[in-house]
Amino acid sequence: MPPLIPFNDITHLFTEAAFRWWERRGRPGFERFGLTVGADGQRAWLDDPEDFWPV
């Protein structure tokens, strides 16, 4: 059985996942990120505004 993860380690798991996402994309600098704000909400993106995720 895998070890149980204490509740306070959830933040660590999200941090690790974000770090791996960043590494897989070539460790992009802040200048490659963008944020679009409109009547339909806020969207963050990397390199291409059409490839976004909601914020």
Sequence and secondary structure as in RCSB ss.txt:
>XXXX:A:sequence
MPPLIPFNDITHLFTEAAFRWWERRGRPGFERFGLTVGADGQRAWLDDPEDFWPV
>XXXX:A:secstr
      GGGHHHHHHHHHHHHHHHTT   GGGEEEEEETTEEEEEES TTSEEE 
